[in-house]
Amino acid sequence: MFGLTTRGVARLSVRGKRSIVDNMNKVESKIDASRANQNAGGTWQGAVNPTYLKQDGDMAVFAIGMALISFAGIRLANGYWHMAHGTGKIE
């Protein structure tokens, strides 16, 4: 039992380097630039300039999401149509 405890204490001294964590802490924060971009425009925000389209690449993500939702909706409506009319069965 004593050996397990001392082994854990010995490992703590070996793990003194925190290179991954230190590198993450040294990176400059981009929050202020992002906040300035999100808050631009004062109180006139909403449908004209929604916050989910303000960052770089947001339009592509939004378009892909809308395409997937539209495709799923069309497939769902098509499935309901076939079930209601009894067509499209696999025999």
Beta strands, then each sheet from edge to edge (+ up, - down):
end
